[in-house]
Amino acid sequence: MELNENEKFLVKTLQDNDGKMDYKQLNRICGEKFEGVRLVLKKLKENGIVQYDGVIPMFDSIIELIKTF
C-alpha cells in the first residue's frame, strides 16, 4: 500500500514516539500539519497499519502502530 503525505506524517509521528500515542496528543501534532486526523487513522486501521479500540478514535483512545514501512 502506498501512503500519502498525511499518512506518512502520522506513521512517522507514531514511530518517533515508540509506536504508541494517545489520540489527543497525536491529533494535536498532526492537526497542525493537516485536517482530518480521524479519517486518516480510520483508513490506516482498515489497512492494518494502526490499531485502537472502536470504529473511530476518541480523545482517550491509545493509537498503536502495528505495521511499519
Secondary structure, DSSP 8 states (H G I E B T S, - for coil): ----HHHHHHHHHHHHTTTEEEHHHHHHHHHTT-S-HHHHHHHHHHTTSEE-SSSS--TT-EEEE----
